[in-house]
């Protein structure tokens, strides 16, 4: 949803704009009341940062001498850039992403000059617009920009700013059907030899989940915005050690829908089979893993603070990636396995005027 109002009395909006939402809930998405103080505080913090940036733009020679922490920089960048430029909850048919890597000097206390921060922020605004122009679509919008730390060395902070552009429209994704049989990963294409070195089953599951996102997220506020994004990575350790990922119900492993995420292991091959027999994910299993990943991102991860405290009560934004790959365990076992490793972006979704 595009934000359409400027700096006005948010407290008044929160009190006055009280109306119910009749749209049926499809997930356990956390509810934010119209007068939620955290949402109002976040809004005011964004407005305060934007006011500082505007003053620098109007007074290019101005130097404040103010210092801010790296955590504050990340919060302000992610919140303000997405508030101004992103339409996170709109339906999209396809996606295009570009990344840039700006650098900032930090002092001995890991603080950053606000003068430098604003200069980089303005450059990122330009980068977002350039990425939007470069995206190969006619009807398009910025879906999300994610600022994270790429490196910190020799008093230089390197950021990664990844902007994703969406092609507007509802792709009307239907469940995978006969013929939608895909190789597990490594760009091996489908099971008939098509799309080799282009796509794989992990890509197809990712795209389907992202195209279906707007069916799960209610765009139900006067102002809707996202702050403090985090990345949740589900790797082999999570699958092996997290009981919520195991769907065998104690009946043993046979590489047939053992987990919520595709994972086939040498040790779990039934007699007479090898790992190669599980490289092709047939369409019924493609649907299984699509629905399980949706259950994870909308219902399980945001509600399970024991396993994923960083994403508690957060909302799924998009996948940074899902990698389908074949790997080998370290010695002495050297067992091989096939796996999908999702890297999932969640953020704190704020709603005012609910």
Helices and strands as residue ranges (DSSP letters): H 10-16, H 37-58, E 67-69, H 70-85, E 92-100, E 103-105, E 111-113, H 114-134, E 140-153, E 156-168, E 182-183, H 201-211, G 213-215, E 223-234, H 236-241, G 243-245, E 263-265, G 266-268, G 275-278, E 280-281, H 283-295, I 296-300, G 301-303, G 309-311, E 315-328, E 336-352
